[in-house]
Amino acid sequence: MKSWLKFIGLSFFSDKISKEALKRGYLNIALGVVFALVFLLCGLLAADLLPFSAQYNTSTDFTAFVRNAVSDDGLNLEVKSQKIAAVRIVDTFSSEEDAAAYGLNGYNLVVDTRPADTFDDFEAYYLSNDGEQQEITLEDYATLSDVAKRNFDFKIRYTANELILTDELTAGHESYLTSINSESFSELQKKQGEISRDEYQKQVYSLYVKAYYPDLSAYESTGSAPLLRNYYFHNYLNGGAEKYLFIFNDSCVGSFETNTGTKVTFYGFYKNFSDGTTFSTAKDADNFIKSAFNATAPLSVYVYFMNLIRLLPFIILMPLILALIAFCVLRLIKSKMGKGFGGCIKIIGSYLLIGSLISAIITFICGYFVPRNSLIIATLLIFFLVLLIRTAVFLIIENISVKKSVKTETENTVTETEK
């Protein structure tokens, strides 16, 4: 055991020890891959979560904006059942009055704490795809010939107005679903007594939208009825907004720039807040952002773990590529190490544990200046470069060793000949 621990722990630093891999099995490579996944995951999480507080503190423009917005008495932000409630809606993108009160240092604020499943009273239309931008209604589109219909694409326009599902509207939705013999609606009717009237109306409307309109997956990932919240994403975020804070009832989303120019995009949840918590001071404002962000840690673990599992083939491919390079180089320099490809795989595999640990540390440092959405790519590149550099050092030293060996043999041969 002591010998094995020495091997896996010191192979990265010693060519002599790493060459012991030739006498060992392939199980060490599998263990190296497992350790690599663990260390890279830890490095990613550290880089993603730990620098945020420092980045927030070193963004004086954003902190001033947050303190001005969140601690404002006009919003009266309060935690209720781990959700945020505000007394009013704020949108500095579209309202000059809101911009004057809450916009600061080039940052925009959106506060809309209506339920996440609130529907948007959207407008549906068809837009010509011939470059003329002609807009027609659904009724006009229905009168066109099949050939003419090809010149138009279905579009929707979010209005930011809440759709109130009245009994009259629901009756119209029910009538349409009945007319098309919707099986889903028939099943829903059977369960009508098991759910609230409000939930029933929402489900009826969702079925109506799916049946009446073309596919909406380009706007709503699930293809369901357009939600009010997505108005902000489609109109502002997709429109190129870079400095903002969106506060919704169950989450917040923000993007800011540190004093050194690092761009940080984040999201947050409210499960770390106690019911009844209010925000009225600058300290409260800072705590709101930092605690909301910290609450995303479990989600970050899941996301990064799944990403690493998805990228596992590339992680495994890295040592294989380097082993192939090492094998070719060793053959060229006529090293005894180059007799078999399997031996090269074992040697490179012995670098995985410490190589991934070093990569994780470098990744953590990069978290302070690399955008969060680029961390996974940065981690893999760092890991590959660390292994590449270590492999290059091994090959250079081996080349020097081979040349010395050849020189010694030549000198010995000359000496024996002279005798």
N, C-alpha and C positions, 0 to 999 in steps of 0.2 A: 504493500500500500504506500509506504514512504517513497519507494522508487517511482511509483506511478504518479503520485502527487508532485514529485519533483519534475517528472517529465511534462505533465500538462501545465505546470505553473511556470517552468523556466525554459521551455522549448523556444518560446518567442525571443528569448534573450541570448540563447546559446545554440550555435550550429551543431556543436558536439552532442548536446542533449537532443536536439530535434532529429538528428540522424538516427537516434535510437528508435524512431518511428518505423524504420525498416523491419525491425524485429517484433513489432507490435501489431495488433489486429486492427481491423477497420472500425471496430466499435468506438475507438477514440474519436474518429471523425464524426460519427453520429452524435456523440456527446458534445463535441465541439460545436456542432450546428445548434444543438439545444441551448448550450450556454450562450451562443451568439444571439439567438432569439431573445433570451432573457435580458442580456446586457443591453442589446440595441433597444428593446422595449423600455427598459429603465432610463436609458439615455434620452429617448424621445420624450418620455413623460416629464423628466426633469427639465428638458429644454422647453417643453410646452408650458409647464405650469409654474415653475419656480421664478423665471425672470419677469413674470407679468407685473408683480408689485413694484419692482424697480423701474420697469418701463413706464408704468402709470405715473409714478412719482417724478420721473424725469421728462414728462410731457406737460410742461407748465401751462401751455395753451389749453390742453384738453382738461386738465384738472380744474382750471379756473372755470371752464365752460360747464363741467359737471357740477361743480359746487354752486354755480349760479343757477343751474337748471333744477337739480334734484332737491336742493334745500329751499327752493322757492315756496313761500307759503301759499301761493296761488294754486299749486298742484296738490298739496296735501297728500303725498304718497303715503300709503299705509298698507301693511301686510295683513291680509285676511285669508286664512286657510292656505297659507303658503303661496298666495297669489298677491300681486300688487294691484291696488285700487287707487285711481286718481279721480279728482272731482271734475276734470275737464280733459278735452282732447287738444293736443298741441301738434302743430305741423308747421315748422319754420320754413319748409321748402315752398309751401304754397300760400302761406299767410304772412303778410307784411307785419301785421300786429304781433304775431307770435315771434317772428324773426327779430323784431325790435326788443322784445321782452326776454327771449331765451337764446337767441343766436349770439354766439360770441367767438371771436378769433377764427372765423371761417367755418365753425362747426354748426351742424344742423341738428335739431331735436325733434323727435316724434314721440308723443306719448298717446297711446291708445290702449286702454286697459279693458276694452270690451272683450267678452269671451272669445277664445281662439276659434271656435266653430261658428262665429257670426258670419252670415252670408253677405256678399257684396251684391248690390242691386245693379249688376253689370248690364252692359249694352252689347248685343250681338249684331254683327253686320258682315257683309262680304266686301272685299277690297280687290279691285282689278290688279292682275299681276303683269299688265302690259306696260307698266311704268307711268301710267296716267293718274294713278291713285284715285280711281273712281270708286265711290262708296255707295253701296245699295243695301236695302233692307232684306231680311229673310224672305219677306213676301214677294218682293221684286225678283229675287233670285229664283224662287220657285216657278216663276212664269217663263224663265229662259229655257232655251232648247239645251239638249245635252251637250252640244258642241260649244254653245256660248257659255255654259257653266264652267267649262275648263279654264276660262279666262279670269275666274274669280277665286279667291281664297277666303276661307272662313276666318273671322277675327272676332275678338271680344275686347271691350273697353271697360276697365274697372272704373267705378265712379266714386269710390270712398264713401258711398251712402249705404247704410245698413238696410238690408231687405227685411221688412217686417212681414212675417208669415201670418196673414190674417185668415180667418175661416173662409172668407170668400176666395182668396188665392188658393188655399189648399183644396177647396172644392173644385176649382178649375184644373188643378194638377191631377186630382183623383179622376176627374172625368176623362182627361186625356189618356191616362194610364189604363183606364178601363176600356177605352175605345180601341187600344192597340193590343188588348188582352195580355198585359204584362204579367208574367208569372211571378216576378219578384214582388210586384204590388199585391198580388193575391196572397202570397205568403205573409206579407207585412200585415194585411188586414186581419189575418188569423191571430196575430200577436198584438193587435191593437189594445186589448185590455190589459196587457202585461207591461206596457210602457206608458209614460206620461204623454199628455196631449202635445206638449211642446216637442218632445223627442219624436213623436209620430209625425208631426208636421215637417220636421227637418228631414226625416227619412223619405217621406213622400216627395218632398221637393228634390232631394238628391236623385231619386229614381226618375223623376220627371225631366231633370236636366240631362241625365245620361241618355234618356230615350228621345228627347225632343231635339237636342242640339248635336252637331257633329262632335267628334272626339275632342276633349278639352285637355288632354294630357300635356299639351304644349304649354298650358298655363297652370294647371294643377297636376302635380305629380301622380295623384291617384285617379285623375280623370273625373273627379267629383265636381260638384257645384262650386263655382268661384267663391273663395273666402275673402272677407273684407281685408284681413291682414295682408294678403298677398298684393293688395293695391300698392302698398309701400315698397315691396320688393320689386315688383314689375316696373313701377314708375320711377323709383329713386335709385335703388341699388343697381338694377339692370341698366339704368340710365347713366351710370358712371360716378355716382356719389362716392366720395372717399373719406370724408370727415363727418362723422355722424354718431348719434346715439338714439336707438329705437328702444323704447320701454313699452313692453306689452304686459298683459296680465300674468303670464306664466314664464316669461323669459325676457332677456334684453340682448340687443346686438349692437356692437359699436366698432368703430374704426378710428384710430388716431395715429399721430406721428410723434415720435419722441423728439427731444431737443437735438439729438444727433442724426435725425433723419430716418430712423427705423420705423417702418410702417407696421402697425399691429392691428389685426382684426380679431375680435373676440365675441363670445356669446356668454350668457350667464343664466342661472336659475336661482330660485328664491328659497330653496329648501333649508338653507342655513339661517333663515330669519324666523324669529318667533312671531306668532300672531299678535297683532296690535302694535308692532314696531312702526314708528314713523320716522321721517327724515326731514330734519329742520336745520341742521348745521353743516358746516363744511366737513367736519369729521364724519358725520352721518353719510354725506355724499360719497366720500372716499370709501367708507365701509360698504356702502351699497354696491359699488362697482367691484371691489376686491372680493367680497364674500359671494356675490353672484357668480363671479368667474370661478372661484374655488369650488363651487358646487358642481362644476362640470367635470371634475376629476374622474368620477366613475365612467362617464361617457367617453372621456379621452382614453382611458385604459382600454375600453372595448373597441373604440375606433382604431387606435394604433395597433392593438393586438390583431384585429381582423386584417388590417392592411399588411402587416408583416407576414401573416399566414398566406395572404393572397400573393405576396411577393416572394414567398419562400423559394420557389423555383429559381429566381434570380439570385437569391442569397447562396443557394447550393451551387449555382453555376459559376459564381465568382472563384472559389478555390479550384474548381475543375479547370477553368480557363487558365488560371495561374499555374496549375500543375502541368497543363499541356505546354505552356510556354517554358516552364522550367525543364520539362522532359526534353524538349527540342534543343534548348541551350546546352543542357548537360551532354546531350549526344554530340553536339557540335564541338564542344571543348574536350570530348572524350573522357568524361568523368565516370568513375565507377558507379556514381549515383544514378546515372542515366540508363542503367541496364533494363529498367522496367518502369512503365507508366504508373503502376500501382504504388511503387515506392515514393514517387513524386507526390502522389495524392496524399499519402500518409504524412509526408514531411510538411506540405502546405496545410494539411488538416490540423497539425499540431500547433499552428499559429492562431487558430480560430478563437480560443478562449481569451487569451490576453489581447489579441488583435481587436476583438469585439469590445473588450473592456476599455481599451484606449479610445476606440471609436466612440463609445458612449460618453466618455469624459469630454472629448472634443465636441460632440454633438451638443452636450449641455452648455458648453461655452458659446457655441454658435447660436443657441437659443436667445441670446441677448441682442443679436443684431441680424439674424436671419428671419424672414417672415414665417409665421407659424405654418402657413399652407405649403411651405417649401421644405419643412423639416424632414419629412420622410425621404425625399429625394436626396437632401443633403446627407442624411445618415447613411444611406446606401453608398453614395459616392465616397464619403469619408472611410467607410469600412473597406471598400475596394482599394482605395489609395493606400490605406495602412497595410493591407495584405500585399499590395503590389510593391511597396517600398521594402517591406521585410523580405519578400521573395527576391527582389533585386539585390539586396545586401547579401543574401545567401548565395546567389549565383556569382556575384563579384568575388566573394571570399573563396568560393569553390574554384573559380577560375584561377585565382592567384595560387591556391593550393595545388591544382593540377600542374600549373606551369613550374612551380617549385619542384614538384615530384619528378616531372620530366627532366628538368635541369639536373637534378640530383642523380637520376638514373644515367643520364648522358655522361656526367662527370665520372661516375663509377665505372661506366663502360670504357671510357678513355683511359682511366687509371689501370684497369685490368689489362687492356691492350698493351699499354706501355710496359707492363711487367712481363 
